[in-house]
Structures are given as structure tokens and as C-alpha cells.
Amino acid sequence: MTPDYHCSELRIFEDRLRHNAGVLKSHLGQEVLQMSVIKANAYGHDYKIVAKALQGYTDWFAVATVREAIQIREVGITEPILVFEPPQPDRVSAYKAHNLTAVISDLSHFEILEEETKAHIECDTGMGRLGFLPEQLAELSKAIDVHGKRLNLEGLFTHFATADQVNSSFVDEQRKRLNLMKQHLPAFNLYYSANSSALLNYPEVHMNMVRHGIALYGYDPSETCKDLKPVMEWWAEIIQSRWIPKGWSVSYESTWKAPEDGYLAVIPVGYADGLSRNLSGTFEVQIEEDWYKTVGNITMDYVMVFTGAKKIPVGTEVLLMGGKRNDATILGKASGTIPYEILSRIALKVPRISR
Ligand SMILES: *Cc1c(COP(=O)(O)O)cnc(C)c1O
């Protein structure tokens, strides 16, 4: 066995996860169910930690793939699990074997799913990714007639494309299209549409269930809800603290030069850990009470910080992400992306530690 030496870790604060679930619940009517989206290793937070922490705090879980769903069952989760991926012939038996709920988004799915498989129907009301178009209502209705008894059809849902904008008329357009489809189809137990943004920005689309992902992890894409707490903190220890002279250049392409004699702290996290090279020179880290700008290009395994006259001892802890000045929204903006990508691309080699 390789010893578990590591250079940085992700601290996952379970109490913040439950706090965020509670904040989201406070936005909902009494009867509205909560589905927690824990695809992509729970947006990088570790599906095992997150699923266990949310047991009893969520009504449903959702994941992207059958494989993710089976992994979640294997850690003893008993809540219903919705699997977003379109059913594939090679894994249709897994739904019943592991008590998973399929998403039907094409006529062929009605045919390939096994008898009595639980399923929800996805409508493409404007997301333009997966689901039945309003134009397909007649054929969808017919397929429900033919297969409705054979399968266990429980719900109808859609996904918004623009709910992160606070006044998007397209959300209303999508809401109307879903309602139209709903009216022309038989009744289901569950109707839902809201992701995190729609949950926070558009109470009129809550229906009887919401699907929250990013907000659970502490991020509101519209940055209006101030009650959410980032669940993840990325910590590393300084691995070298070295003196360099004024004018000495740092890292590949020599893009940054020391403004004075002073100390360079070398932090053992790089783009192989998921710290995008696009963040080079753009973000700050916290060391004890102080904030320092990272300097020079991020390398595969290291990022550097200039600490001036102060020599910070090797082994001192550095907060790389998740603090006030370096949360995933700030890092996303600094590198031309969104907090979803910052969180979900942290490499699996970085251990996730439950707090
Ligand atoms: C990822 C995803 C969600 C969750 O979205 P958030 O913006 O993270 O709340 C909901 N529904 C579907 C279909 C998704 O793919």
C-alpha cells in the first residue's frame, strides 16, 4: 500500500451543507420536496461525505449517471435517486436492481426500460439539451398510453437555461411551455423545474419539488442570497520558503519579477490538482490573518506567493480556496468561468476530509 502522504486537502464542512439545505428549505412552501443534486462527485465535494451528511435533510438525490447512482447506493443511501443520463441498453437492468429512477427523454427509452422501472419524463422547453419538445406532444402522449402501465411513471420535469438571470423572460417562456405539456398529458405525482437559481429567483416555478445543486455547496449563481456558506475549503502547507533578490523572476515565461528582496513561499498545488493555469497571478491566498497575491504562472505541481520581508515557516497552512477573498465565484470570475467548474474540476488526487 502506498502511504497516504499528501500536499493539500479539501475540508468539507458537513454542518454548512445542512445549513445551506435549511436555507433553501426556508424559501419553499411546506409541501415542496427537495432533490439534492450530487452528480460529479457532489460537485467535487465527495459524494460519500455529502450523501451521508444530507441523509434526513433531503427527500431525493440526483446524479448524472447510473454508475454514480450505484456508488451512492453502495454507501447505504436509501432515499430515491434520479439518474439524469438517458437510459443506455447496456445498463437498463441497473435501475430496478438498485432501485433507481430513470429519466425518459426520447421515445426509444420507453421501449428499452425494464418492466416496472420507475421513471420521470424530461421536457425540453428551451434548455436545448435533452427532453421532449412541445412539438412531440402527440407522440409522447401515445407512448405514455402504450407504456404507462408497464413502467412506473412518477414525474414530469424540465430544466431552465437562464434562471441565473434575475429577470429573464425566457424562464417564464419555459414555464409556460411546461404547463402546456403538463395539461396535455396524464397526471403524475411530481412536477418540477427549478434548479438552484430558479429556486432562489423564481418562486412561481417551485411546483412540488426543486432540484438544488450549486446552492447546497454554498454558491448562488446570481449572488443575491447572502445566507449560503461555501462548504469546501482548500488548504495546503507551504513546502519551501526561500529568499530571492529584487528583480528575480518567478516561474515559466518569467512573467513576474520580485519588486524587492524578500521571501517566496512555494505552495505544493498546481494545475494537475485542478488549480487552473488560467488563474495565474489573479488570485489571493490567506496565510494566517494576511492575504497574499499568487505570483507568476501556476505550474503543474506548484503555485508561488511572494511574502516580502516576512519569512513564513515551512508547514504553515495556506487557504487556497473557499475564503472571503478566494471563494469559487471569485476564482471563477478571475479565470473566465463559473463556480461549478472551479469546484468540480479539483483533481481526485486531492483528499476530501470531512469536518
Ligand atoms: C446539474 C443539474 C441541476 C442542478 O443545477 P444547479 O444549478 O447546480 O442547482 C438540476 N437539474 C439538472 C438536469 C442538472 O443537470
The ligand as a MOL file (V3000), in Angstrom:
LIG
                    3D

  0  0  0     0  0            999 V3000
M  V30 BEGIN CTAB
M  V30 COUNTS 15 15 0 0 0
M  V30 BEGIN ATOM
M  V30 1 C -26.8950 19.9470 -12.6410 0
M  V30 2 C -28.3630 19.9520 -12.7780 0
M  V30 3 C -29.1840 20.5400 -11.7970 0
M  V30 4 C -28.6350 21.3450 -10.6410 0
M  V30 5 O -28.3720 22.6590 -11.0500 0
M  V30 6 P -27.8070 23.7650 -10.0380 0
M  V30 7 O -27.7130 24.9700 -10.8600 0
M  V30 8 O -26.4740 23.2630 -9.5900 0
M  V30 9 O -28.7760 23.8560 -8.9230 0
M  V30 10 C -30.5440 20.3910 -11.9210 0
M  V30 11 N -31.0840 19.7340 -12.9720 0
M  V30 12 C -30.3390 19.1810 -13.9450 0
M  V30 13 C -30.9940 18.4770 -15.0720 0
M  V30 14 C -28.9540 19.2790 -13.8850 0
M  V30 15 O -28.2080 18.7590 -14.8590 0
M  V30 END ATOM
M  V30 BEGIN BOND
M  V30 1 1 1 2
M  V30 2 1 2 3
M  V30 3 2 2 14
M  V30 4 1 3 4
M  V30 5 2 3 10
M  V30 6 1 4 5
M  V30 7 1 5 6
M  V30 8 2 6 7
M  V30 9 1 6 8
M  V30 10 1 6 9
M  V30 11 1 10 11
M  V30 12 2 11 12
M  V30 13 1 12 13
M  V30 14 1 12 14
M  V30 15 1 14 15
M  V30 END BOND
M  V30 END CTAB
M  END
